[in-house]
Amino acid sequence: MAKLTKTSVFKAQGPGAETPMDKTTRIVREMVEEEAEQRQVKIDRLRKARLEREANTPIKPSRGRKKASSKVAK
C-alpha cells in the first residue's frame, strides 16, 4: 500500500472543463448583474431629477383645515 501523506491525499484539483450548464449559468448571471446595474443607474438618475425638481418647485402654503361645525341631531 502506498504511503499516505497530507499532500497525496488532499490534492487540490484545478478547475475542470466548463460544462454547457456551467456556461449557461455564467452567462445568465452576467446578464442579471448587468440588468441590475443598469436599473440602479436609472433609479439614481430619476431620483436625482426628482430631488432637483422638488428643490426648484416653490412650496405652496397649505391652507388650514376648517373645523367642521358640529350639528346636533335632535
SEZAGU-703263 format. One line per field, with one value per residue (C-alpha): x, y, z; residue in three letters. Coordinates in steps of 0.05 Angstrom, whole numbers. Example, Ala and Ser with C-alpha at 12.3 -4.5 7.8 and 13.67 -1.06 7.14 Angstrom:
xx: 246:273
yy: -90:-21
zz: 156:143
code: ALA:SER
REM end
This chain:
xx: 0:25:44:-10:15:-21:-1:-21:-89:-114:-91:-122:-153:-153:-217:-246:-274:-335:-398:-455:-496:-440:-433:-508:-507:-448:-479:-546:-513:-474:-539:-575:-518:-515:-590:-587:-530:-570:-632:-592:-563:-634:-660:-604:-616:-691:-681:-632:-682:-739:-698:-677:-749:-773:-718:-737:-812:-837:-874:-947:-973:-1021:-1090:-1112:-1167:-1234:-1265:-1329:-1387:-1418:-1491:-1530:-1586:-1648
yy: 0:70:115:168:237:303:324:260:251:323:344:408:396:451:475:425:439:483:443:471:480:520:563:578:594:641:678:685:712:762:785:792:831:877:889:904:953:988:990:1022:1075:1091:1095:1142:1186:1190:1203:1260:1291:1285:1317:1374:1385:1386:1435:1482:1478:1533:1506:1528:1550:1499:1522:1508:1457:1486:1457:1422:1454:1404:1395:1363:1318:1322
zz: 0:-17:39:50:64:71:1:-34:-1:-6:-75:-99:-166:-217:-248:-296:-364:-365:-378:-420:-357:-324:-386:-387:-312:-320:-379:-344:-281:-322:-356:-289:-258:-319:-316:-242:-253:-309:-264:-207:-254:-278:-207:-187:-248:-235:-160:-175:-225:-175:-119:-165:-187:-115:-96:-152:-141:-94:-34:-34:34:58:77:147:155:171:231:215:250:296:283:338:314:355
code: MET:ALA:LYS:LEU:THR:LYS:THR:SER:VAL:PHE:LYS:ALA:GLN:GLY:PRO:GLY:ALA:GLU:THR:PRO:MET:ASP:LYS:THR:THR:ARG:ILE:VAL:ARG:GLU:MET:VAL:GLU:GLU:GLU:ALA:GLU:GLN:ARG:GLN:VAL:LYS:ILE:ASP:ARG:LEU:ARG:LYS:ALA:ARG:LEU:GLU:ARG:GLU:ALA:ASN:THR:PRO:ILE:LYS:PRO:SER:ARG:GLY:ARG:LYS:LYS:ALA:SER:SER:LYS:VAL:ALA:LYS
REM end
